[in-house]
């Protein structure tokens, strides 16, 4: 068997062998990038909610208490923005609107009802994932810009009180959009079996790729069908 960059190597008892019938969807650096963003988002969401309403105040403990949360929240925000921008730079081409995406959206009812056999072939990401990507990107940019305005300890002297208040409102709204989008993202990852494995282990089976992202499957393997599914990994 010829080993390609799309076929992961696993070690067993001191030797190497090729794990068959899998495709690398996310290499280690992208997975690390993703999980850094996830951790930063969790810390920001919990501390931000604590600032937003007293009912969530205990959540400041994730950043070490109220004083540390105030100090660290904006810095963690910078980390999340940079991490996400690196990820976005790597993935933006795959998230451009492409062949079959408009028709896919028109058949969203078939998606909800799991009638995948009726759906047009799509690439690495489906239109829902692409829309989510651009919503996240927009929310991240707004959060950064408004966060700078309301970062009183460093930039407070440069902005008037009315500008600060508008920035707080926009920051809160963008945070709400981001949190809601991430909830949708998590739900979709659980709903589509095999998606979480892709971001944890980095690989997906031929069957999974062919079933959910046939155009990407053809691009990565040069094959139009899974010829030997009885030996393939389950979805």
CORGIDA-V307351 format. One record per helix or strand of 2 or more residues. SS is the DSSP state (A for helix, B for strand). FROM is the first residue (numbers start at 0). TO is the last residue. Records with the same first field share a line. If there is no record, write none. Layout:
BEGIN
SS->FROM-TO  FROM-TO
END
This chain:
BEGIN
B->8-11  14-17  21-23  202-204
A->27-51  53-62  65-94  100-105  107-111  115-117  126-148  151-157  160-190  194-199  205-211  213-220  228-230
END
